[in-house]
Amino acid sequence: MNTKPNLWSNFDKEVEQSARDSDLVLTSNISIELKKYLSAQCIPRAFDPLRWWDQVGRFDYPLLSRVAYKYLIIQATSVPCERIFSTSGQLFNDKRASLKDKTASAVIFLNKNMII
């Protein structure tokens, strides 16, 4: 049998520890809230899930809303990041080798945030 720890064994240990340390009332509240959420009607596909959690979910599911806010704000694509790297590559060249970090950061910020 493999004795190396893996992702799931660490996760299982964390779950066991949190189950021992957590308050039973809180655990039952989370279970009740999760069952209520899973049995609720789905929102329409055209509706913004983050807006739904802000307008409805945070009141109906206060414990679950914390998790939703944590994971719904993650960007689904790296395109904006790639664009910034591209701009940085254009900014830093042999002619601008002495450009200070603070100035370069300000130029990149303005380039990506100014509306022309």
Secondary structure by P-SEA (a helix, b strand, c coil): ccccccaaaaaaaaaaaaaaaccaaaaaaaaaaaaaaaacccccccccaaaaaacccccccaaaaaaaaacccccccaaaaaaaaaaaaaacccccccccaaaaaaaaaaaacccc
